[in-house]
Amino acid sequence: MKKYSLLMLVAMFLFIGNVVKAQDEVEVLIDDDFEAYTVGNKLAQGAVAAGIDWWTTWSNAPGSDEDGVIVDLNGNKCAHLTEGNDQVLMLGGAQSGVYDLEFDILVPNGSHGYFNILHKFNGGNSKWAMQAYLHMTNDGQNSTYAPGHGTVHAGSNGTGDVAAIYDEWMHFRLHVDTDADLAQYYYSTPGNDEVKVCEWQWSLDSFGENTVGRELDAMDFFPPDAGSEYYLDNFKCTRIGGETAAELVFNPGEINETVAADDMASVTISIENEGTSIGDYSAWVDYGVGSANGPEEIISYAVDPVQNPSLITWTAEQAINFELAALYPATSYGNSVMGTYITGAMYAFFQWVDQTTQEPSPTFEPGTDIIFRIYEQGRNGNPGRVLAEKTISQNEIIWDQYTLVEFDEPVALTGYDVYVAVEMTAAVGGCIMNLDGSGQAVMGYGDLIRQNGGAYSSLNEDMGANNGNWCLAMLCEGTPVEGGYATLNKTYGSLPIGGSDEVTVNLSTIGLDAGETYEAAVKFVTNDPANPTVEIPLTLVVDGDNVNEVLSNTYNVYPNPTTGAVMVEGENIDYIAVYNSVGQLVNVVKNETNVVDMSSYENGVYFFNIVDNAGQESLQRVVVAK
């Protein structure tokens, strides 16, 4: 017999007591065995009638063909799902806490099935957290009927395989710990112990390609084709250990800096997470707004007018929903439309004609709309909340030129990275993805595309080609304010429980007036329920006289943003000195072409100090965005 000291025994009892206490803090959020439903009725439709709000369908159409049917199977009420059914269970969208999702599935002999968990439920633009096949294998593109097997995509392609059985109830348990950013998939069959199929980072999408967030929004039970059929029963969602939340503390509470003219300085903001869940934030410098009355300006990466548009054609055998976007970092518009209002967006739709038949190529899937959106900056490099949205029908399009939509409410453009996007559904072989063909694509900024609501990717990088930028633009109106004198070294981050982070605010007085005071705020959008928005006032005083005259309009510098070569147009240029965002000299260019190669530099903000033959200087801000 082992001997234990009294101190060790006390520690053991304390540990056991804490475990019991943690187990006691269990709340069943959903418990549905379908016994309260009427046999023969539609599942979601019957749930709505009974005051149950967690069942719907993929198109939010209870009672439609997507809605499964309640049946009696050997004296047990359950849901029967066949081809055409697409049953969605809403889970509330929690981003903190620990949850168990449990349910039973029976697959009849010779059939197969599929279900998933969604980080975000939004129809075709949903975000998949994991995908599970039963009696099917899947390589990420194609599915194959495979009795006894079941592919799982969870944080990677083909994460696991389930030894599925026929004609008996299989039990599934999905453990989701949003606080630890961890998920586990467990499986058992009658008379056998539960086994863990796989474990993965919860915040990833189902294929592990992007970090999309820790939200637990919904599950989808879907028989994918004519040979698919299964029964669903005993769904339970349990929260374990009580409610949790991030608690973020920011220091300092305000920034007051005096910086010499034509100089730079930096200030560090520290962030502590004193809560019981992972803390998330996105951040930018908010410069406020000017007058709503002012000139209009179109902001676009695309060359206008479009001389040689590039055609991208879908080759899939079904209609495809997708979203195109252009991302404008604050550093790209800070000197032109900071503080104005986004009043509209536009996209150029080109009608493509088959050169053999002279017939127009397919365009949109019949009955679908086109949706323009403005997104605020989000976390993990993804767009944030929708700031404006406008839907138009197909017959409102003006072909072979830009179609402009005006938003019902203008959007203040105050310093966040902004996404301008358009969503549409292409018919089979549809030809409605149009780039300007300029060969000057700002990859990762002017050529973004996504499906299923995940992170955007660069089309040109994915294709290994350069077809230019989307024919997509935003319309701004108003009087600009001074912006761009403060930048952040990072714009989003996550803090573990008890963890900390730092954000550096880089200040530059280059181009600012000596003796003037400039005011802005560093804005944080967080998942702290007590402080979802934190604003740290920023006051910058420019001290002393300007050392050099800044001739900001003397030279034409393009393309800007750039992925590589930058042309500086102007007369009598002696040399060009290149500085990074903290004022360090990184290159001096002296050549006849006045071309500066930035291809080897990291993404970020740089300054060109252009010096002419008389010694006069002009400072230009250049953004490298690869």
N, C-alpha and C positions, 0 to 999 in steps of 0.2 A: 504494500500500500504506500502510495506517495505521501510525503509529509508537506503540509503547507503552513506558512506562517500566518498569524492572525491578520496581519496587514494584507496579505494576499487574499485571504478569505473575504475580508471586508471589501476589497477591490472587486472580487468576483461577484459578490452579492450586489454591489452597486452597478456593475456592468449588466447583470441579469435584470435588475430593476429597470435600467434604462431601456433594455431591449423590449421588456414587457410594455413599458410605457409607450415606446414608439409603435409597437404593434397595436396598442389600444387606440392610437390616433388614426383610425381607418374610417373613411366615409365612402359608402357606396353611392356613386353619382347616377349610374344607370343600371337597372336590373330588369331585363326583359326576357321572359321565357315564353312569350306569345300566348299564354293561356287565357289572357283577358281579351284576345281578339276573336273575331267571328270567322269560322272556316268559310272559305270561298271569297272573302273580301280582299281587296288590295291592301298591302302592308302599310305603306305610308298614308294612304287615304284613310284607312281605319285608325291609324295612330292619331292623325289630326282630329278625327271625330271624337276620339277618346281623350283629347287634351294632352296627348304625348307629343313633344316637340322635337324629338331627336331623329326621327326618320324622315327622309325625303328621297328624291331621285336626282340623277345627274343634271337634268335640266330643270330641277325644282318644279316638277310636275306630278305631284301625287295623283294617283288614279289613272295615269297614262300607261302606255305599253311598257314604260320603263319600270313600273311598279310591280314588285313581286306579289305572290298570292299566298294567303294563309291556308295551310292544308292540315289534315290529320294524318300523321304517319304512325301507324301501329299504336293508336291511342294517344299520341303525343302531338300537340299543336306546334307547328314550326313554320318557317317561311320557305317557300319553294321558288327557286330562281332558275329561269331558263333563258335561252338566247333572247336578247332584246331587253331584258331586265337590267337595270343599272341602279342598284340600291345604295343610298348614301346614309350613313349614320353620323350625325353632327356631334362633335365632342367638346365644343366650347371655345377652342382656340387658346387654351392655356399655354403660357410660356414659362411657367415655374411650377414646381411640384413633382411628385413621383406617382406614377399611375400604372395599374395593371389593367389590360384589356383582355378579357377572356370570352371565348365562344366555342361552339361546337359546329362542325360541318360534316355532312354525310354525302359522299359522291356515289351515285349509282354505278354499277358495273358498266364499264365501257365509256363512261363520260369523263369530264374534267372540269376544272374551275379556276378561279382567280380572285384575289382580293388585294387591297393595298391600304396603307395609311397615308394620309395627306397632311403635309405641313400647312397647306392652305387650300381650301376648297373654293374653286372659282371656275367651274366648267373646264373648258379646254385650256385655260390658263392656270389650272391648279398646280400646286407644288407637291410632287411625290416624295414621301419619306422612305417608303419601302414598298416592294411589290412581291407578291407570292403566288406561285403557280401550283396547281395540284394535278397530278398525272399529266404534266406538261413540262418540257424543258424550254428554256428561252435564252438566246444569246445576246439579248439587248435589241435585236431587230426582228428575228423570226422565231416563231413558236413551233414545237414539234410534239405531237401526241406521244407520251412516254409513260405507260402504266407503271405505277409504283414509285414514280419520281416527282419532284416538285421543285423547280428552281426558285431561289430567293435572291432578289436584288436588294441589298440593304447596305448603303455606304460604299458599294462597289458592284461591279457586274459579276453576277453569279456567285454571290457570297456564300450560299449554302444550298443544300439539297434535302428535301423532306421525303422520307420513305412513306409515301401516301398509301392508303389502303382503300378498298371498295366496300360499300354496303354496311359499314359500321361507322359510328360516330367518332371522329377525330377531334381531340381537344387542343385548342391553341391558346397560348398565353403570351402576350406581348408586354414586356416590362419596359416602361419609358421613364427614365430619370432625367428630366429636363435640367435639374440643378447640377447634375454631374455631366451633362451632355453625353449620356450613354443610353443605349437601347439594347434589349435582348429578345430573342425569339425562341420560345419554348413550345414543345409539341409532345403529345402523348396519345396512345391508342388504348382501347379497353384492356385492362389487366396488366399494363406495362407502366414502368416508371416514366416520369417526365424527363425529356432530354433537351438540352440547349442546342438549337440548330446553329445560331450565330450570334455575334455581338458586334455593335458598330457605333460610330460617333453619330449621335442622334441628329445634330444640326446639318449633316450632309444631305444632299438629295439622294434618291434611290441608287444612282449609279456612282455616287462619290465624286461627281465632276465639279460640284459647287457647294459652298457653304451657304445655305438658304435660310437658316434660322431654326429656333427650337420649338416653334409653335406646334401644338397638337390639336388639329382642327377637325378632322373627319376620317372616316373609313369608307371605302367603296367596295361593295360586293358585286362582282360582275362576271356573268358567264360570257366568255368572249366570242363564241361562235356557235354554229348549228349543233355541234357535238357536245356542247357544254350544258351541264345541269347539276345542281346540288341543292341540299337542304341546309338551312341555317337555324340555330337554336341557342338559347341560354346565353345571351350576350350580357356581359357585366363589365362596367367601368368603375374601378375603385381607386380613390386617392389614398395614398399611404403616407402617414407621418404628418398630416395636416398641411395647412397652407404655408407657402414660402414666398419670399420676395427679395429682390435686390434692394440695397440701401446705399446709394452713392453719395460720398462727401467730397466736395470740390474745394480746393485751396490754391490761390487766394480767392476771396470773394469779389475782388475788383482789381483792375490793372491800371496803374497810372505811371506812365513813362515819359521822360523828357529825353529826346534823342537829337543829336546835332544834325544840322542840315546835310543832306546827301550822305547819310550814314545809315548804319543798321544796328539793331539790338535784338535780343530775344528774352522771353519770359517763359517760365515753366509753370504749367498748371498741373498739380498732382490730384489724383483721383483715388479714393479708397472705397472698397466695397465692404461695408459692415453688415450686410444682410445675410440671408440664408439661401440665396440663389445666385446664379451667375449674373453679373451686371453687364449690360450692353449699352453702348452709346454711339451716336453719330454726332459730328461736330462741324461747324463752319463759323466764319466771321460774318456777322450780320451788320450791314452798313445802313440799314433803314431804307427809306424811299424818298424820292424827290416829288415834284409836282406831277400829277397825272396828265396835265396838259403839256404837250411837247411833240416833237417830231416823231414820225414812225421810222423804225429801222428793222430790216430783215436780218436775222442771224442764221447763218447756214454754212455748212462745210462744202456744199455742192456749188459747182460752177454754174452761174446763171448768165445768159440762157444756156440750157443744156444742149450741147452740139451733137454729142455722140453717146446717147444713153446705152448702158449695158443692160442686157436682158438676163435675168436669172429665172429659170423655169423649173417648177416642181415636176418630178417624174413619178411620184407616188401614185398608187392606184386608188387613192381616196382623197377627198378634200382635206386640206391642211390649214389649220388655224395658226397664225403666227403674228408676232409683233416686231416691228422695225423701230429703231430709235437712234437718235443722236444725243450724245452726252456732252454738255457744255460745262466744264469745270469753271468755278468762279474766276480762276485766273485767265480764262479765255474771253470772258465778256466784261471783266472788271473795268476796263478803260473805255468801254463804249456804252453799255446799257445798264450798268449797275444802278439800282434804285428805280428803274422804270417798271412798267407793267407789261406782262405777256397778255396780249389781247386776242391772239389767234395763232393757228398753226396751219401749215400747208404741205401738200405732197403732190408731186407730179405723176399722174397716171398716164401711161402711154399705151395706146392700142396697137398691138402687134399683129401683123398680117402674114399668113402663110404665103411665101413667095410662089409656091406651086399652084395652090388653089385660089389664092387671093382672098381667102376667107379669114376673118378675124380669129385670132387664137382664143382659147378659153380664158376667162378672167376670173370672176368671182363665183363661188358656190351660190346657186340661186337661193334667194330668201335671206341671205346674210347681209349684215351691215358693216360699215367702216367706222371705227372708233378712234378719234384723236384724243391723246392724253398728255398732260404735263405732270411729271413725277417730281417730287422733292427728293433730295439726297437721302439715301437709306443706309443701312448697315451692311457689312460684309461685301461692299462693292456693288450692292444691288440697289435698285430704285426704292424709294420710300413710299410715303402715302401719295395718293392721287390728289393733286391740287386743282385740276380742271379736267373736264371730260366733255366731249361733244360727239354725238352719234349722227351719222348721215346715211342715207340709203344709197344704193348703187346708182339710181337715176339722178342723183345730185352731183355726180362727178362731171367735171369738165375735162374731157380727154385731151391728151397731148399738150397739156400745160398745167400749171399749178392750180390745184383746187384748194381754196382758202376756207377755213371754218373760223368763226368767231366764238369765243367762249362766253357763256352767259355772265360770268363774273371775271374781271381781270385778275391776274396773279402777280403779286408783288415779287420782283426779282431782287432779292436783298443780299445774296452772297453765298447761297448754297449751290452745290453742283446740281444742275437741272437736266432732266431727261425729257426730250420731245419725242413722242411716240405715236405710231399709228398701227392699229390692229385690224386685220382683215382675214378672210378665209378664201383661199385659192381653190378654184375648181381643179379637177384632175388635169394635170398638164398646164395649170394656170400660169400666165405670164404677167404678173403684176408687181414683181419686185424689181424696181428700177433704180440703177445707180447712174451717176453722171458720166461715168466712163472717162474721167479726167486724168486718171493715172496718178492722182495726188490724194489718195484715200488717207484720212487720218485714222489709221487702224486702231480699233478699240474705242473710238470716239464717234466718228461719222458713219460707221458701217455696222452698227450693232443689230443683232437679231436674237430672238429667243422663241421657244415653244414651251408650253406647259408651265409658264409662269416662273421658270427658274432664273438663273443669272443670265445676263446677256453675254454673247460671245461676238468676236470680230469675224464678220463674214469673209473678208479678204484673207485673214490669217487662216481661217478654217479651210479655205479653198486653195491656199498657197498661191494666190494671184492678187492682182491689184486692179479692181474694176471701178475705183472711185468711191464716192460717198453717196449715201441715199439722197434722193431728190426730196429732201425733208427740211423744213425750216420753221422757225418761230418768228412771230411778228411782235415787236415791242413798241411801246408808245409811252412817252413822258419825258421828263427832264432828268438826266442822270445825276447821280451824286458821286463824290470822290470815293473810289474804292481801290482795293488791291494793295494797300500799304501794310496790311497784316495778313500773313498766311500761316497755316498750321502744318506741322510736320506729319500729322496723321489725321484722318477725317472719320475714323470709326475704330472701335475696339471692344474687347470683352475682358471682364475681370472675374476670375474665380472667386469663390467665397473666401473672404479674408484677404483677397489680392489687391494689388495697386497698379496704377498705370500713370504715365505722364504724357502730356501734350505740350509741345513747344510752340509758342506764338512768336513767329519771326516778324519783326517790324522793320520797315524800310522808309526812310524819309526822302528817297531819291524822287525828284520831281515834285515834292511838296513845297509849299511856300514857307519860308522861314518866319518864325514868330506866330504861326497859326496853330490852332488847336483842333484836332480831329477826334471825333467820337464814334465809337462803334460798340459792338458787344460780341463776345465769343459765346455762341449758342450751342448747347448740348441737348439732344433729344435722347431720352433714356428709357429703359424699361423699369425704372424705379417708380412704383405706383404713387408714392408720395411726392415725387418731383419728376414728372414726365418731361418737363422742359426746364432747363437751367440756363440763365443768361448772366454772364460775367461782364459787367461794364468795362469798356476799354477806352482810355483817354490817352492820346498821343500828342505831346507838345513838341513842335519842331523848334529847336533852339539855334540861334545864330543866323548868319547870312549864308545864302547858297554859295557854295564854292564854285560851281560851274553852271552856266546857263544850259538848261535842258531844252533842246530844240526838237520836241516830240513829233512834229509833223514834217520835218525836213526830209526824211528818208522813208521809203516804202520797203517794209520787211515782210517777206512771204516765203512759203506758206507759214502761217502761225495760228494754231499749233502746228508743229512739224514732227515728222518721224525721222528726218535725216537732213538733207541739204536745205539751207536757208539762203535765199537771195536777198541782198541788200542793194536797193536801187537808189542812186543819188550821185551827185557830182563831187569831184575833188576829194574822194575818200582816201585818207592816208593809211589807216589801219582800223581794225575792229578788235576790241578787247572784250573777252567773254568772261562774265562773272557768274558764280552760282548764287543760290538764293540767300546765302549768308555772307556774301560780299567777297568771296575768295576768287582770285584771278585763276582761271582754268585754261585759258588759251588766248593767243594773240594771232589774228589772221591778217596777213598783208599780201594780197594777190590782185591781179588785174580783173578777175571776174567778180570779186566781192561776194563769193559764195562761201558760207560757213558750214562745214560738215558736222552735224550734231548727232550722227547715227550711233556714235559710241558712248553717248552720255545717257545717264539714267533719266527716267521720266521726272519732270519737275519744272520749276520756274528758273529761267536764266536771264541775265541782263547783258545786252550788247551796248558797249560804250563805243560809239562810232565817232572817230576823230578825223576831221578834215585837214587839208594841207595848211590851214591857217591856225590849227591848234584848237578850233572850236569843237565842243563835244555835244553829242546827242545820245541820251540813254533810251533804249527800247527794251521792253519786256518781251521775252520769247518763251513759249511753252513747248517742252518736248513731251509728246504723248504718243508712245508707240503702241 
